[in-house]
Amino acid sequence: MAGGQRKRRAGLWIALAVVAVLLVPVALVAVPILAHRNSGGSGQVAAETEWPTSVTATGADDRIRSFEVESPDGAIETSALSPGDRIVVSGDGYDASQGIYVAICKIPADAATKPGPCLGGVPDQKQETVDEGTVQYAPSNWINDAFAWKLFGSRSYDDEETGSFTAYLEVGDPVGDELDCTVDACGIFTRNDHTAMNDRVQDVYVPVGFASYTTAG
């Protein structure tokens, strides 16, 4: 009888240990989302030029965020993008404890509203094995330093202390689901990822337009 009780107790402890191990990654993902408090607006104001390639905004959290776009070769004509164009997006002053998405999105009429819809949708949340130093261009990028999200394919900040990052966009068809960037006002945006989707403090953007094109298909 005593031996049976010891076995049952041992089995219970093993089961509890397994549950604890399974709960750790769940906690790493869920706790930051549940504990997050919105910081306010990004503080971005209208640029002095119609088609800027860089902007600066002082957010409600007192962070000064800078944001710049260029082609891999340098200069870029943001008023006349075309499908297939590649854009290097760099930023500084961001809150590296919080992930961001980088994509071309519809500019909201109200700055308190989340930018979107966005071309390319949410970045692929899957891990891909690539050669070291390889640059991957995609319609949207996801920047997040949290270990729990590395398994889902996020790209790291360049420097956590300064909040700097680099993203690599490849322009897709400007007409997407519920969005037509040949008609709607669109921009290359940074915005908080799904872990703080209602927090507008990192909504910084450069407006973009599109050259004449033929729709895919």
Phi, psi and omega in degrees: 000313180299320180296323179294321179295320179296321179295319179295319178296318179297318178296322179295317180295322178295318179297318179295322179295319179297316179298317180299317179297320180289329182284336182301306179297327177297318179294320180298329180275314189282320186300311179300324180293313183290329184273350185293139175242131181297143185260347181113202184272168182279339180078011180290136177243165182301136180286158180288334178250156184291323183235071180289154173253357176211147179219160176226139181218139176256111185283170177297343177271008179071009174278138175261110182259131174247149190214129184218145176234145176203167175276166177302337180264356179127256187294154179216145178258092186291344180277351187218056177287157177224150176306136181098342177300144177248137186230132174260121182251128179232145181218163181209150178087007181283159177277101186288351176282353181236131180286157178225155168257147176235120184195168173272120186228163174289135178282120182289149178292330181246123182296345179277357181260143180297132176300144178144168003297169182236145175290136180089350178063203178285137179304149177304126181257065178217149182277130177238141178266119180229160179293144180301135180087355179287134177262122179253120176265141181208160180300334178211152180237154178236123179249120179199126183269352183297132183303322184299332183266352178299327180292345182255010171095016179287153176264145183280154166296150177291321181211115182295322185295317181268351181067034180267150180209163172226131178235154185233107183257142169244120185292130177258196177298128181290353177253117180231190179297121177061021182211134176223099184285359171274347179242311180283149174285122184234163178207161172276115189249153156249140175207153180302144181283190186295347179281349177206051190295341181263004181263118188265005189294338181251022176280091179237142185208159171243123180293146179225155174232173184235140176285173176300142184205167173249129182298147181296144176087000000 
